[in-house]
Amino acid sequence: MTENQEPRKIDLAEAVRQKLLQKKQQQASANKPGMNGNTSTKALKSQNNKKPNNQRRRTGGS
C-alpha cells in the first residue's frame, strides 16, 4: 500500500508536457468572453517622442 501513496517519478519530457498543458489550460480559462482578465497583452505605445527642431528660432534665421 505504501507504493501507491508515493509520488510517481516522471522524466523531464513528461514534466515539461504537463507544465505546458497546465499553462494552456490557464490561458484558455483566462480568455473566456465576459472576463476582464486580459492583463497579459497591452496595446503597445511608442516610447519615442520626437521633439520639434528649434534651431531656426534659436538662431533667429529665416
C-alpha positions in Angstrom: 0.0 0.0 0.0 2.9 2.4 0.6 4.0 2.1 -3.0 0.7 3.6 -4.3 0.9 6.6 -2.0 4.4 7.7 -3.1 4.6 10.3 -5.9 5.4 8.6 -9.1 8.7 9.6 -10.7 8.5 11.1 -14.2 11.1 12.0 -16.7 11.9 15.6 -17.7 10.0 15.4 -21.0 6.8 14.3 -19.2 7.2 17.1 -16.7 7.5 19.7 -19.5 4.5 18.3 -21.2 2.4 18.6 -18.0 3.6 22.1 -17.4 2.7 23.2 -20.9 -0.7 21.6 -20.7 -1.3 23.4 -17.4 -0.3 26.7 -18.9 -2.6 26.2 -21.9 -5.5 25.5 -19.6 -4.8 28.6 -17.6 -4.7 30.8 -20.7 -7.9 29.2 -22.1 -9.7 29.9 -18.8 -8.4 33.5 -18.7 -9.6 34.3 -22.2 -13.3 33.4 -21.7 -15.6 36.1 -23.0 -17.0 38.5 -20.4 -14.0 38.4 -18.2 -11.7 41.3 -17.7 -8.5 39.2 -17.2 -6.7 40.4 -20.3 -3.8 41.9 -18.5 -1.1 39.8 -20.3 -1.4 41.8 -23.6 -1.5 45.5 -23.6 -1.5 47.9 -26.5 2.0 49.0 -27.4 2.8 52.7 -27.1 5.7 54.4 -28.9 8.3 55.5 -26.5 10.0 57.9 -28.9 8.5 61.4 -28.7 10.1 63.4 -31.4 10.9 67.0 -30.3 10.4 69.9 -32.7 13.5 71.4 -34.3 14.0 74.8 -32.6 17.2 75.7 -34.5 15.5 78.3 -36.6 14.0 80.0 -33.6 17.2 79.8 -31.5 19.4 81.3 -34.2 16.9 83.9 -35.4 17.5 82.9 -39.0 15.0 82.9 -41.8 
